[in-house]
Amino acid sequence: MICPSYAALSKTRVFIARSVKNRTTCDCQDWIVHDYRRRHRLSYTASNSTRFFSRKNMSQQETIPDNRQLIEEGSAKMLYPKGVVFYNPVQVQNRDLSLVMMQLFAERRAKRAILKRKRKEFMQAAREAIERVGDKKRQVDMKAVEEQVRDYDEKTNWKDVYNTFDGKGVRILDALAASGLRSIRYYNEISPSLLHSVTINDLDPAAVDLAKENIKFNNLSDVLLTLDEECKGGKRGVVVVNNDATHLMYTSRRTPGLHEISHILAMQKDQYDVIDLDPYGSAAPFLDAAVQAVTNGGMLAITCTDMAALGGSHADTCYGRYGSMTIPRAGYLQELALRILLCNIAQRAAVYGRYMRPILSVGMHFYVRVFVEIWDDKAAVNNLSLDIGTVYQSTQCPSFHTVPQGQHAPKNQNVIQATRAPSVPCCEETGGPFKTAGPCWLGPMHNVDVVKEAIARLAPLKDEKTKENLFGYLKQERELHGLLTVCSEELPDAPLYYILPKLSHTLGSSTPPIDKFKSALINAGYRVSGYHKDAHAIKTDAPNSVVWDIMRVWCKENPPNPKSKNKQNKTKKQKRIRNGESCNDEKPTVEGQDDGDEVVDDQKTDMTASEKILSIEPAITVDFTLAKEVKNKTKALRFPLNPEANWGPKKAASGYKRKADENGEGNA
């Protein structure tokens, strides 16, 4: 090995001792040589400690040290420390989806800017025409101007416009970037004409060092900028920052394009067009800063992996983080988690006169991911209570009601007043009491137009995909196409859903085929859809009574097996006897029931929930004939299985300090 002499190396041993101390995956001697080369830009060739890797888009061969492993994803080729958790393949779908949504947002933003400029041009032309006539009382016909704008929109080939867009592209902040994989893919794969810069930020120095190493490995050193250079807006490139995410966002709240900047605003930096938050756990600590640090019409991409809290296992934690109460073991817990997160974002934005508009909200694997736009819209903020409400869940069956917190006054639609609780004091089917969840978001969770546009972009990739094309680097395009297809089919005005097997379990009956059940709802005059996270979900605008009427008719045609129910009760009774509990007042576990809940039965009849429900005669005619809407499904990979075992979250990434502590080298 050709390397610096040990006399020269000895001068650096003390200086880099702290760094060597935290390197546990490579030999100490090799690390000293590597660090000396890095600091003093010395060139040497390794025989055993490194190997060579060639890449088409690299101008020269790059060395891969033995203490690194190479991982390829999309257009990025990343070096990761061996034995240190920095990469999780489960998140590939997350990053692929984020790329699609970022590209579509950049296109929408460019289109809005162009149409705004054209609108001004048409208005100026109209004013000049009025001046030539000399009619000072005449005003500009805004309807004619808008018609001109629509005509221009329809006739323009936007694909060519995006490729030659000469305006300022989007500025993206990856606030919790870790190794920078997501950011490097953003920079490489989003249309260059629509992207200005990507800021890679992380609090962990180990992650920042790794990001810089991978920027160099991906031949992006030439576009590496300082934070001040990026803020001036003159150069396009990548920024690496070692900062606290909330501090960085709180100091980036200045509206871009201001003509006059006071001495107070001078201490602030411009807002970002896109802020991506992908923490290990909850994003709640970052939301207040994020809704302020994004531009008017900008987008937030937020991930939360704390499903134990959002999913109801720790309702107290959920209330502390998000200000909402959830329901343990609720069938719709996946959607409720998304709606609690959306509600929290909307309420935080409303404090600053800003309104949240959901673009896409999905549950993926072990986490939730939302894409929302933030707009300065005080009128919409005043109507926010119409989109936020409370869930009333029966403690004895899956029946539920959703009630918004505000409503229009009957005599004046411009006035918002407090809404009324459900007209029934208890469950209509079983007489059981209600428990409440919320507040949660009750408005639409997706922008259907954007989702359909994403589907249209992904559909051709199933047949032909090249890396030269847009989205050509996506690995999960089939899974994303299926996910977005189901999202586009979801009813936007029907919050939450039923789980068909849970309906059957409540009655002790067999489960009807889901296509027949959906057809029965459609034939009864109601709308129905599925839910992207659960293949057994029934999302409908039908009331609880209609859902149970269909189940009653199904039970008449397919009577429940009483032996099966008795066997279950006998098993539960024996278990309680073994635990030394009384079995005289045995109660079944039901939808959304907490361990401390007491199921209230009718004292006169002592009927179970299933007996109460089945004792009511159906009020509608049920037709199980397959409907056309159910037959004509769009072909898509809707609910794929996990590709491998143990497909889930990993331990948090280990930085310099944590590795030292684990090795017993930290401070006592």
N, C-alpha and C positions, 0 to 999 in steps of 0.2 A: 504494500500500500504506500502510495506517495502522499505524505501528509506532513504537517508542520512538525518541527523537532520537539522533543519533549521539554527542551529548555524553554521554548516559546510557549508550549502548553502549560508549563508550571506557573507562568505568570497569570494564566486565566483560571487556574483551579479554584482559588479563593473567590474570585468574582462570580463564578457560575456554580459554586457549591450548592447554593439553595436550589437551583434548577436541577442539578444532578440528583439531589436528594429526593426529588419528586418523580424521577423517571424510574419506573419499576419494571418496564418491559424490555429494556435493552441493557446491554453491558455498559458499566460506568465508563470504561476507557473509550469505547466507541462513541459514547454520547459526548465526551469532552472534545474529541476530534470533530464531531459533527457540529457542535455548538461553536467551536473556534472558527470553523469554516463559515458558518452562517454569519457570525459577527464581523469577520474580517474579509469576507468574500474571497476566501482561498479556494482554488479549484483543485480537486484531486479525484482519482479514479479508484473505486473500490472493487475488490475481487470477490470477497466472501460476504462482506457486510451489506452489499446492495445488489440489486438485479435491474435489468433494463426493461423498459416497457415502451413500445412504439404505439403511436396514435395518429390517425389520419390528419386531424386538425391541429396537430402539434408540429411546430417547425423543427423541433429537435427532440432527441430521445431524453426522457426524464428518468431519473433514478428513483427507485423505491427502496428505502432502507428496510432492513430486516425487522425493525420495530414498528413497521407500518403494514397495514393490509389495504389492498386496493378494492374499492367498491364502486361499481358503475351504476348510475341511475340517470336515465334521460341523457342529456348532453353533458352531464358532469361526471368526472372521474375523480373520486375522492380518496384521500389517504387518511386512514384512521389508526389510532394507536391500538396495538394488539392487546386484548384483555381489558380494554376500557370501553364502557358502554357509551357510544355516541350515535349509533345507527340502529334503527328499528325498521325492518322491511314492511311492517304493517302500515307505516305511514306513507308508503308509496302512493296509495290511492288518494290520500289526503293531498299530497303534493301535486299529483296529476290533476285532481279536481281544481286545486287552487290555480294552477297554470291556466286552465280553461277559463275560469271566472275572471282572472286578472286580464287576460287577453280581451275578453268580451267587454270588461269594464273600460279598458283603454280605448277600445273602439267606440263605445257609447260616449265616453268623455270627448273624444276627438269629434264625433258627429255633433254633439251638443255645441261645441265651440264653433264648428263650421256653420251650422244652422243659425247660431246666434249672430255670427258675422254677416251672413246672408240676409237675415231679418233686418239688421241695421241698414244694409245696402238698399233693400227694397223700400224701407221707410224713408230713407234719404231721397231716393228717386221719386217717391210719392210727394214729398214736401217740395222738391224742386218743380214738379209738375204743377202743383198748386200755385207756387210763386209765379210761374210763367203765365198762368191764367190771370192772376191778380186778384183772386178771391181770398181775402184775408180771413173771412169767417169760416171758410171750408176747412174741415179737419181731415186727417189721414184716415182712410178707410182700413181699419185694422183687420177686418174680415178678408178684404182683398189681399192684404199683405200676408196673412196666414195661409191663404190659398196659394199664393206664389211660393211660400216656403214648402208647403206640402207637395206642390208640383215639382219643385227642385229636388226634394227628398226622394220622390218616386223615380225620377229620371236619372238620378246620379248612380254611377257604378261605384258603390262605396268601397269595394275591395281595392280598386285601383287608388282611390283617394287615401285609404289607410296606408298603403304602401309608399305614398309620396307625401304624407302629411308633414307640413313644414312648421307646425306649431310646437310648443313645448310639450314633451311627453310627460308621462306620469312619474311621480317621485314616490318610490315604495320604501317603507320602513319595515324591515324584519326585526321587530323589537326584541325578540328572544330567539336569536338566530342559531345558537349553538355552533355547529361546525360550519355553517354557511351553505349547506347543500341546497336548501330551498332557494336561497338568494342567488346562488350561481345559476341555478336553472331558470329563475326569473330573468336574469340578465341575458342568458344565452337563447332562450326559447320564445320570449315575447317579441313581437315585431319591433325591430330597432327604431323605426320611425315614430313609434308610439310610446317609447320608454326613454326617460331621461336618466334616472339613476336608481340604484338599489343601495340602501344603507343597511349594513350588517351590524347589529348591535348585540352584545351579550355582557352580562355582569362578570362572568367567569373568565379570568385571564387565560386559562387553558383553552377554552373554546375560541377566544379571539386569536390566540396564536395559531390554533389549528385552522381557523378560517383564512388567515393570511397565508399559511402554508399551502392551502388548497387553491387559493386565488393564483398563487405563483404556479402551481402544478397545472392549472387549467389555462395558463398563458393569458391571464387577465391583469398582469402587473402593470401593463401600459395604461390601463384605464383606471387604476387605483387613485382615488382622490382623497384629499383631506375633507373634513366636515365643512370647513369654511369655503373651500373651492366649490363644493357641491351646492352649498346654500346660495352662492352668487349666481348659479344657474347657467354659467357659460359653458361648462364642460359636461359631457355625458360619461358616466362611469359608475364605479363601485366604491363605496365608502365603508371602512371598518372602524367601529367605535367600541371602546370598552367603557360602558357607562351603565348606570342604573336606568332601566327602561322607563320607569315613571318620571324620573328626573329629565330624561331626554325629551319625553313627550310634553311635560309641563313647560319646558323651555322652547317648545316649537308650536306656539299657539298664535302666531302672527298671521293675519290674512295675507295671502300672496298678492302682489301687484299694487300695494299701497303707494300712493304718490308722496305722501308726507308721513314720515316716521318720527314719532316723538322719542325723547331720550329713554322713556320707559319701554316702548316697543322695540327700541334698538337693542335691548338686552334679550329680546326674543328672536327665534328663527322662524322661518316660514313653515306653515302647516304642510303636512304630507298629503298626497292624493290617496294613498293606500297605506293602511297600517295592518300588519299581520301579527297576530298574537297567538302563539302556539306554545303555551307553558306546559310544564310538567305538573298537572293538577288543575287548579281553578284559575281562570282569567279575571276573577272579580277584582283583585287588587289593582289591575291595570285599566279597568274600564273607564273610570272617571277621567283619567288623563287622555285616554284614547279618543273619547268623544269630543274633546276640545282640540286635539292636535291634528285632526283630519279636516281637509278643506270642505267648503260647502259643496255638497254633491259627491264627496269622497266616499271611499268604501273601507269598511272594517272587515277583516277576515279573522274570526275568533274561534279558537278551539278550547274546549273544557274536557278534561279527562276525569274529573272528580265525580264519577257517576254514583259512587256510594252516597254522596250528598244529594245530587240532583235526582237520583233514582229512588230516593225514599228510605234507604237503609239508615241514614243519619239525618232525620228531618230537622233536628235542632241545628246541625251544622249548615244545612241548606238555608234555613231562615237567617242565620247569622251572616252568611256570605251574600245571599241574593235577596234577602228581605221577603221571601216567599215560603209558605209551608207546602210540603209535598205529602203524598199519601203512600205509605209502605205497601208493597205488593199490589199496587194498582195495575190493571192490565195495560193501561195506556201510559205507563211511566216513561217510556222512551220519548213520546211526544210531549208529555208534560215537562220533562227536563228541558227540551228545546224552548217551550213556551215560557218557562220560568226565566231562562237566560235572556230571551228576547225582551221580556218584560223589564228585566233589570237594566238592559242596555237602553231601552226606550225611556225609562224614568230618569236615568242619569243624564241622557242627552236633553231631556225636556227642561232640566234645571237651567240650561244655558240657551233656552229658546230654540232648540234643535229637535228635529223629528226624525225618527228611525223608519226606514222603509226596507223590509226584508227582501232580499234577492233570492237567496237559497238557504234553506235550513235543513240539515240532514243529520241523522244518527248513523255513525259508521263504526263498526266493530265495537270498541270499548269506550268511545268518546262521541261528543257532538261537535258539529262544525257549522257555523253560520256565516253568511256573507250579507252584510247590510250596508245600505247607503245612509249617510247622515246629511240632512238638509236644514238650512236655516229657514224655518217655517213656523212662525208663532201661531198662525191660525190653526195649523194641524196640531200643534201642541195643546191648544185649547180643547180640541176634540179627542185628546188622548184617552180619556176615561171610557170612550166608546169601544176602544180596542183592548182594554184591560179589564179583567173580571175575575170571578171566583167560581170554583168548581164545587158542586154539591154532590157528594158520592154516598150512595146507600151503603150501609154497613152490612146488609144481608144479601145483596145481589149486585150484579154489575151495572145497574141503572145509575145514571148520573144526569145532572143538569149543569149548564154553564150560564152564568148571569153576568153581564158587563157591569162595571161599577158606575157607569153614567148612562143617561138616556136623554133624548130630546124631550123637551117639555111638550105636552100634548097641544097646548095652545100657541106655542111659539117655537118653531124648529131651530131658531138661532140660539136658544137657551139650553144649556146642559144642566141637568139636575141629577140628584142621586137616584139610582135605580131601585127597584123593589125586589125583595127576596122571592124565591119560588112561591107560586100560589098554593102549593101543597106543603104542609108542615113536615111530612114524612114520606117515605117511599110509597108510591101508589100501588106497587105490586106486592110488597111484603109487609108494609107498615113499619119498617125499620127506620131508625133515625138517620139523619144525614151527618156526614162529617165534611169539613171544608178543606179546600186546598187553594193556594194562590196568595196574592194576586198573580195572574199569569196572562200572557199575551193571547188574545182571542181572535186577532185579525189574521189575514193570510200570512203564511210562512214562506211563500215563494212568489217571485215575479214570473208568471207563466210565460210571458214573451221571451224573457231571457233564457229560461230553461229550455224552451222549444228551439231557440237559436243554438244553444249548446248541443242539443240532440242532433240538429241538422249538421253541425260541424263534425260531430263524432261519427255519424252514420257511415260516411264514405271510408273511414279508417278501417272498418271491418273487412273491406275488400282489398283496399290498396293503401299501404302506409309506407312512406319514404321519409327519411330524415330531412330531406330538403323541403318538405311541405310543412305548413303550420300544424302544430300538434303531432308532428311525425315522431317525436321522441316518447310519446306517452306509452306506458306499459300496461295500464289498466283501462284502456279505452272501451273494451267490451263491458267490463263491470260498471264503468261510469255511464255508458249508454243505457244500461239496464236500470241503474239507480235513478238517473234523470228521467227516464221514461215513466217510472212509477210516480216520481214526484210531480210530473206534468199531469198525471191522471187524478191526483188527490183533490178532493173537494176543498176549495179555498175557504168556504164559509161554514165548515162543519168541524169545530174543534174536537179533538180527542176521538177515540174509537172503541169499539167492542172487540174482544177476542172470542172468536167463535167457539173454540174448545172450552173456554170458561163459561159461556152461556150454557153449553151442554153439561158441564160439570155441576153447575148449580142445580140443574134438574135431574141429574143422574141418568141422562139419556146418551144415546150415540150422537156423534157429531155429524150434522148434515154436510154434504159436499158444499164447499164455499161458493162454487158457481151457481148451485141451486138456490142458496140463501140469498146471494146478490140478485139473482133473477126474480125471486119473490118480492124483494124490495122494489125493484124496477117495475114489475108488473102491478104493484100496488100504487104506483105513481110517485115514487120517491127516487132520489139520486143516491148513488152508492159508489164507493171506490175503496181501494186498498190503502196500505200505508207502507212506505218504502223500507221500513225496518222490520216489519213483521208480516210474514206470508199469511197469517190467519186473521189479520185485522179487518174489521168492517167499519168503515167510516161512512156515515150516512146522515142525511137531514131528517130522517124519520124519527118520531118520538119513541120513547122507551116502550110505550104500550104496543106499538106496531111491531117492534123487534121481538117482544115476548109473544105476541099473537102468532107470529111465524113459528116460533119455537113450540108453542102449544099445539099448532096443527102438525108439526113434525112429530111431536111426541104421541099424538093420536095415531098417526100413520106408522110410527115406529116406537111402540110403547117401551118405556124404560124397564130395565131388568131389575126388579126389586131385590133379587138375591145379591146383585153386585153392590147395591147401596147398603144392604144389611151387612155384607161382608166387610165393607169399609168401616161402618160404625162399630162392628164387633172388634176389628183390629184396633181402632182408636180406644175403645173401652178397655181392652186388655192392656194396652200401653199405659193408660192412666192408672190402672190398678197396680201395675208394676212400679209406677212412680209414687204410689201412695196417695193418689188424688181421688176425690169423690167422683163417681161416674153417674150419679143420679140426675145431674143437670147438664149432661153432655151437650155441647153446642158445636156445630160444624164450623170450620174455618171458611170464611167467605171473602168476597171481593173487597180489597182495601182494608181489611180488618187488622188492627194493631193487636199486639199481645195483650194489652190491657183493656181492650174493648169488651163490653158485655153485649151479647146478642139478645135483643129483647123479643121474646115470642109472645104470641097472643095468649094471655092467661086463661081464657075460656076454652079455646080449642087445642092449645099446645101444638100447633101445626109447625112443620118445618118450612123453610123458605120455598123449597120446591113444591110442597103441597099447597101453599098459599098461591103461588103463581099458577099452577095447573088447575086450581079450583075455579079460576076465572075463565069464562067462555070467550073465545076469540071474537073480536068485534069487526074484523075485516075478512074478506074472502082471499085466501092465500093460493097463489098459482106458482108452482115450482117449475114451470116451463122455461127452458133456457131462453134468455132475452138476447136480442141481436148485439147489444152492447157488450155482453159477456162473451159471446162467440167470437166477435171480431176484435181480437186482441192484437196489439202491436208486438211483433216478435222482438224479444229482448231478453238478455240474461238478467232476470229480475232479482233472484235471491241465490247468489252463488254460495257454495260451501267454502269454508276456510281452506286455503291451499295446503296447509300443513298443520301438524299438531302444535299445541301450546301457542296458538296464534293470538297474542295479546300484548299487554304492556310489558315493558322491561323496567329494570331499576333506573333511577335517575343517573344522568351522566356524572362521572367522577372527575373533578377538577384537581388542580395541584394541591389545594389545602386538604380536600377530602382524602386523596390518595395518601398523603402524609399521615393524616389521622388514623387511617385504617392500618397503616404499617407501624403504628406506635411511635411515630417520629414527630408528632405534633406537640404543641405546648401542653403541659400537664394541667 
